[in-house]
Amino acid sequence: MSLTDRLSRKTKLAYGAGDLGAAIATAINGFFLLNFLINIAGLRPGTAGTIFLIVKIWDAVNDPIVGWLTDHTVSRFGRRRPWLLIAAVPFGLAFFLQWIVPPLGQTGLFWYYLVVAVLLDFAFTAVNVPYAALTAELTQDYDERTRLSSVRMSFSIVGGVLAAFFHGIIVSLFPQDPRLGYAISAAIWAVAIAGPCFITFFGTREPDFAINAKPAEKGPGFVEGFQIALRNKPFILVTVIYMLSWLAIQFAQNNLQIFTKDWIKLDIKWFSFLLLAIQFSSFIWVLIWAKVSERIGKQNVYYLGGGFFVLALLGLFFLQPGQVVGTFLLAAMAGIGISVGYLVPWSMVPDVIELDELETGQRREGIFYGFFVFLQKMGLALGLFISGWALELSGYINATPGQPDPVQPASALLAMRVLIGPVSAAVLLLSFLAVRAYPITREKHAEIRAELAKRKAAGP
C-alpha cells in the first residue's frame, strides 16, 4: 500500500467522530421509540407502525436524490462536507421534537409524529449520505477502508452505547412523569447529535479531485445514474446483505424493551445495563473482526459473526420469565454478530464504487451511499412497522404512564418472542446467500485498482 493511501490518525478520528450523531439517533430510536410511541405517547401499535411505513415511501425518493445532489455539489470545501455544516442543527432539532408529547388526540398525534418523522428523516439523510460517501474518497486502499470503517463503527457503537445507556437512566429518574424524562433526555442528545458533524467538517479534507471537479465531469443525471447503480450486481448483493442484516438487528432492537419488560419481567432500571452489554460487546468485536478480516476476508468474518448472532436470537426465544442472567449472556453474544452488520457491508461499498468506475468511467459515491443509507433507515422503519402491526393484531395492551404495566395476553407475548427470535434469525440467515455470491475479493479489488491506475496514467 502506498503512503498516499494511508490516512493520518487525526483524519481517521475526525471522520469516525462524524458518525456519532447518526449512531445516537439510530440507537435511541431502535431501542426506545416503539415503546415510547405506544406506552408513553399513547398511539396504538398499528398506528405507530404505519407512520414509519409512510416515511419510507418518502425515503425511497429522498435518499437517492440527496446522494445525487451531493455528487453535483460544487464548493471550495468539496462535495460532501458542506452538507454536514448545513444540516447538523436541523438534525438535532428534529430529533428533539420526536420525543415531545403534544396535548392532542389520536388523529392529531398521528399527524404530529408523521410530520416530525419526515423532517427527521430528511435531516438524517442530508447528514449521513454525504458523510458515508466520504469513505470512498478519503482512501482507495482495500484494507485501509476496512480500518477506516472500523474506526467509524467504533465511534458509532460507543455513541450508541452511551446514548442507549444514559437515555434509559435519565428517563428512569422520572418514574411518575416519564414524558418529562424523555423530553429532558432528548434535549441533551439533540446537542450531542449536531456537534460531531462540525468535527468531521473541520477535521477532514476532501481530495483535490472532489474539490476541483466541474459539474460536467460528475456523471449522468439522477435517473440514469440510479439505473446504472442498480445494474451493478456486486452493489445489489451488498445492499441485500446490508438490508437483511439491519432488518434482523432492528427486529431485535425494536422489540427488546417490550420483550424484557413484559416477558422476562426485567426491572426498567436494569434495561440500560442490558443495552450496555450488547453495545460494549459490539464495540470490542468490531475491533477484533477488523483485524481478523485482513487474514480470512470480509465474507468469512460475516459468516462467523452472523452465526453467533443467530444462536443468540434463537436463545432469546427460549428464555423464560425471570431468567435475567441468561438474558444478559445472550445479549453479549448478540453483540458479536451485530458488529459484523456494522462493519462488513460498509467496508464493501467503496470497492463496489470502484468497480462501477471501471465499468462506466464515472464516480457516483452519492448515488450508491444514498441508496445504502435508505436501506439502513428502511430496516429501522420496516422493523417498527412489522413489529407495531404484529403487536396490534396480537392484542397488545397499551400501558398508562405512571401506572403499573398491564398483563399482556398470551398471543402478544408469543408475538414479541417470535419477532425477536426466529423471525430475526431467519432474516439474517437469508443474508448469508448474498454474502456467498459477493464477487469482490481482495485479489479482485487489486485488479480493479490496477486497471484504474492504468487508465489514469494513460490520460483522457
Summary of the structure (lengths in Angstrom):
residues: 460
radius of gyration: 21.6
end to end distance: 25.4
largest distance: 73.1
contacts: 1713
relative contact order: 0.16
helix: 82%
strand: 0%
